[in-house]
Amino acid sequence: MNFIQVIFLITAAALLVYLFFVLMKGEEL
């Protein structure tokens, strides 16, 4: 994989984790 793909995967994973915690807490930010 190239650099851009790695950055995209890391960003996507971070967003998924963030959304998961927001849904678990029931908070809308």
PyMOL Python script that loads the backbone (N, CA, C, O; Angstrom):
from pymol import cmd

cmd.read_pdbstr("""\
ATOM      1  N   MET A   1       0.851  -1.197   0.000  1.00  0.00           N
ATOM      2  CA  MET A   1       0.000   0.000   0.000  1.00  0.00           C
ATOM      3  C   MET A   1       0.883   1.242   0.000  1.00  0.00           C
ATOM      4  O   MET A   1       2.003   1.232   0.511  1.00  0.00           O
ATOM      5  N   ASN A   2       0.355   2.296  -0.579  1.00  0.00           N
ATOM      6  CA  ASN A   2       1.143   3.526  -0.588  1.00  0.00           C
ATOM      7  C   ASN A   2       0.777   4.402   0.606  1.00  0.00           C
ATOM      8  O   ASN A   2      -0.106   4.062   1.392  1.00  0.00           O
ATOM      9  N   PHE A   3       1.466   5.532   0.729  1.00  0.00           N
ATOM     10  CA  PHE A   3       1.308   6.398   1.895  1.00  0.00           C
ATOM     11  C   PHE A   3      -0.125   6.909   2.028  1.00  0.00           C
ATOM     12  O   PHE A   3      -0.679   6.927   3.127  1.00  0.00           O
ATOM     13  N   ILE A   4      -0.724   7.324   0.913  1.00  0.00           N
ATOM     14  CA  ILE A   4      -2.076   7.887   0.958  1.00  0.00           C
ATOM     15  C   ILE A   4      -3.081   6.848   1.436  1.00  0.00           C
ATOM     16  O   ILE A   4      -3.993   7.171   2.198  1.00  0.00           O
ATOM     17  N   GLN A   5      -2.921   5.602   0.993  1.00  0.00           N
ATOM     18  CA  GLN A   5      -3.840   4.546   1.427  1.00  0.00           C
ATOM     19  C   GLN A   5      -3.716   4.305   2.926  1.00  0.00           C
ATOM     20  O   GLN A   5      -4.718   4.092   3.609  1.00  0.00           O
ATOM     21  N   VAL A   6      -2.486   4.337   3.440  1.00  0.00           N
ATOM     22  CA  VAL A   6      -2.275   4.131   4.877  1.00  0.00           C
ATOM     23  C   VAL A   6      -2.959   5.239   5.672  1.00  0.00           C
ATOM     24  O   VAL A   6      -3.643   4.962   6.657  1.00  0.00           O
ATOM     25  N   ILE A   7      -2.780   6.493   5.252  1.00  0.00           N
ATOM     26  CA  ILE A   7      -3.406   7.623   5.940  1.00  0.00           C
ATOM     27  C   ILE A   7      -4.919   7.489   5.908  1.00  0.00           C
ATOM     28  O   ILE A   7      -5.592   7.744   6.907  1.00  0.00           O
ATOM     29  N   PHE A   8      -5.458   7.086   4.752  1.00  0.00           N
ATOM     30  CA  PHE A   8      -6.909   6.942   4.618  1.00  0.00           C
ATOM     31  C   PHE A   8      -7.436   5.870   5.562  1.00  0.00           C
ATOM     32  O   PHE A   8      -8.465   6.064   6.209  1.00  0.00           O
ATOM     33  N   LEU A   9      -6.739   4.745   5.644  1.00  0.00           N
ATOM     34  CA  LEU A   9      -7.188   3.657   6.517  1.00  0.00           C
ATOM     35  C   LEU A   9      -7.144   4.074   7.982  1.00  0.00           C
ATOM     36  O   LEU A   9      -8.058   3.760   8.744  1.00  0.00           O
ATOM     37  N   ILE A  10      -6.087   4.778   8.380  1.00  0.00           N
ATOM     38  CA  ILE A  10      -5.971   5.228   9.765  1.00  0.00           C
ATOM     39  C   ILE A  10      -7.093   6.207  10.093  1.00  0.00           C
ATOM     40  O   ILE A  10      -7.705   6.125  11.158  1.00  0.00           O
ATOM     41  N   THR A  11      -7.359   7.138   9.169  1.00  0.00           N
ATOM     42  CA  THR A  11      -8.419   8.123   9.388  1.00  0.00           C
ATOM     43  C   THR A  11      -9.780   7.451   9.477  1.00  0.00           C
ATOM     44  O   THR A  11     -10.586   7.785  10.345  1.00  0.00           O
ATOM     45  N   ALA A  12     -10.037   6.503   8.580  1.00  0.00           N
ATOM     46  CA  ALA A  12     -11.321   5.797   8.587  1.00  0.00           C
ATOM     47  C   ALA A  12     -11.496   5.018   9.888  1.00  0.00           C
ATOM     48  O   ALA A  12     -12.581   5.020  10.470  1.00  0.00           O
ATOM     49  N   ALA A  13     -10.443   4.355  10.344  1.00  0.00           N
ATOM     50  CA  ALA A  13     -10.514   3.586  11.584  1.00  0.00           C
ATOM     51  C   ALA A  13     -10.780   4.518  12.768  1.00  0.00           C
ATOM     52  O   ALA A  13     -11.578   4.193  13.647  1.00  0.00           O
ATOM     53  N   ALA A  14     -10.117   5.666  12.792  1.00  0.00           N
ATOM     54  CA  ALA A  14     -10.299   6.620  13.886  1.00  0.00           C
ATOM     55  C   ALA A  14     -11.735   7.141  13.914  1.00  0.00           C
ATOM     56  O   ALA A  14     -12.323   7.290  14.985  1.00  0.00           O
ATOM     57  N   LEU A  15     -12.300   7.417  12.734  1.00  0.00           N
ATOM     58  CA  LEU A  15     -13.675   7.904  12.675  1.00  0.00           C
ATOM     59  C   LEU A  15     -14.654   6.840  13.155  1.00  0.00           C
ATOM     60  O   LEU A  15     -15.625   7.155  13.844  1.00  0.00           O
ATOM     61  N   LEU A  16     -14.403   5.580  12.795  1.00  0.00           N
ATOM     62  CA  LEU A  16     -15.289   4.502  13.229  1.00  0.00           C
ATOM     63  C   LEU A  16     -15.255   4.358  14.745  1.00  0.00           C
ATOM     64  O   LEU A  16     -16.297   4.188  15.377  1.00  0.00           O
ATOM     65  N   VAL A  17     -14.064   4.426  15.328  1.00  0.00           N
ATOM     66  CA  VAL A  17     -13.940   4.319  16.784  1.00  0.00           C
ATOM     67  C   VAL A  17     -14.636   5.500  17.458  1.00  0.00           C
ATOM     68  O   VAL A  17     -15.328   5.325  18.461  1.00  0.00           O
ATOM     69  N   TYR A  18     -14.450   6.713  16.904  1.00  0.00           N
ATOM     70  CA  TYR A  18     -15.084   7.911  17.463  1.00  0.00           C
ATOM     71  C   TYR A  18     -16.606   7.786  17.434  1.00  0.00           C
ATOM     72  O   TYR A  18     -17.279   8.051  18.430  1.00  0.00           O
ATOM     73  N   LEU A  19     -17.137   7.381  16.282  1.00  0.00           N
ATOM     74  CA  LEU A  19     -18.590   7.231  16.160  1.00  0.00           C
ATOM     75  C   LEU A  19     -19.107   6.156  17.109  1.00  0.00           C
ATOM     76  O   LEU A  19     -20.195   6.292  17.668  1.00  0.00           O
ATOM     77  N   PHE A  20     -18.333   5.088  17.292  1.00  0.00           N
ATOM     78  CA  PHE A  20     -18.734   4.013  18.197  1.00  0.00           C
ATOM     79  C   PHE A  20     -18.895   4.538  19.621  1.00  0.00           C
ATOM     80  O   PHE A  20     -19.892   4.246  20.282  1.00  0.00           O
ATOM     81  N   PHE A  21     -17.911   5.319  20.100  1.00  0.00           N
ATOM     82  CA  PHE A  21     -17.987   5.843  21.453  1.00  0.00           C
ATOM     83  C   PHE A  21     -19.115   6.854  21.594  1.00  0.00           C
ATOM     84  O   PHE A  21     -19.769   6.906  22.635  1.00  0.00           O
ATOM     85  N   VAL A  22     -19.352   7.657  20.563  1.00  0.00           N
ATOM     86  CA  VAL A  22     -20.444   8.635  20.612  1.00  0.00           C
ATOM     87  C   VAL A  22     -21.784   7.912  20.733  1.00  0.00           C
ATOM     88  O   VAL A  22     -22.649   8.322  21.506  1.00  0.00           O
ATOM     89  N   LEU A  23     -21.951   6.833  19.963  1.00  0.00           N
ATOM     90  CA  LEU A  23     -23.207   6.083  20.026  1.00  0.00           C
ATOM     91  C   LEU A  23     -23.359   5.382  21.371  1.00  0.00           C
ATOM     92  O   LEU A  23     -24.464   5.311  21.909  1.00  0.00           O
ATOM     93  N   MET A  24     -22.265   4.868  21.916  1.00  0.00           N
ATOM     94  CA  MET A  24     -22.327   4.175  23.200  1.00  0.00           C
ATOM     95  C   MET A  24     -22.707   5.144  24.318  1.00  0.00           C
ATOM     96  O   MET A  24     -23.465   4.787  25.220  1.00  0.00           O
ATOM     97  N   LYS A  25     -22.181   6.369  24.260  1.00  0.00           N
ATOM     98  CA  LYS A  25     -22.475   7.369  25.284  1.00  0.00           C
ATOM     99  C   LYS A  25     -23.824   8.030  25.039  1.00  0.00           C
ATOM    100  O   LYS A  25     -24.392   8.631  25.951  1.00  0.00           O
ATOM    101  N   GLY A  26     -24.342   7.926  23.821  1.00  0.00           N
ATOM    102  CA  GLY A  26     -25.617   8.545  23.495  1.00  0.00           C
ATOM    103  C   GLY A  26     -25.505  10.050  23.386  1.00  0.00           C
ATOM    104  O   GLY A  26     -26.478  10.776  23.595  1.00  0.00           O
ATOM    105  N   GLU A  27     -24.300  10.517  23.056  1.00  0.00           N
ATOM    106  CA  GLU A  27     -24.088  11.955  22.928  1.00  0.00           C
ATOM    107  C   GLU A  27     -24.026  12.341  21.465  1.00  0.00           C
ATOM    108  O   GLU A  27     -23.520  11.594  20.628  1.00  0.00           O
ATOM    109  N   GLU A  28     -24.551  13.524  21.170  1.00  0.00           N
ATOM    110  CA  GLU A  28     -24.444  14.029  19.804  1.00  0.00           C
ATOM    111  C   GLU A  28     -23.570  15.267  19.837  1.00  0.00           C
ATOM    112  O   GLU A  28     -23.937  16.281  20.432  1.00  0.00           O
ATOM    113  N   LEU A  29     -22.421  15.182  19.202  1.00  0.00           N
ATOM    114  CA  LEU A  29     -21.489  16.305  19.226  1.00  0.00           C
ATOM    115  C   LEU A  29     -21.429  16.993  17.879  1.00  0.00           C
ATOM    116  O   LEU A  29     -20.692  17.965  17.714  1.00  0.00           O
TER     117      LEU A  29
END
""", "prot")
cmd.dss("prot")
cmd.show_as("cartoon", "prot")
cmd.util.cbc("prot")
cmd.orient("prot")
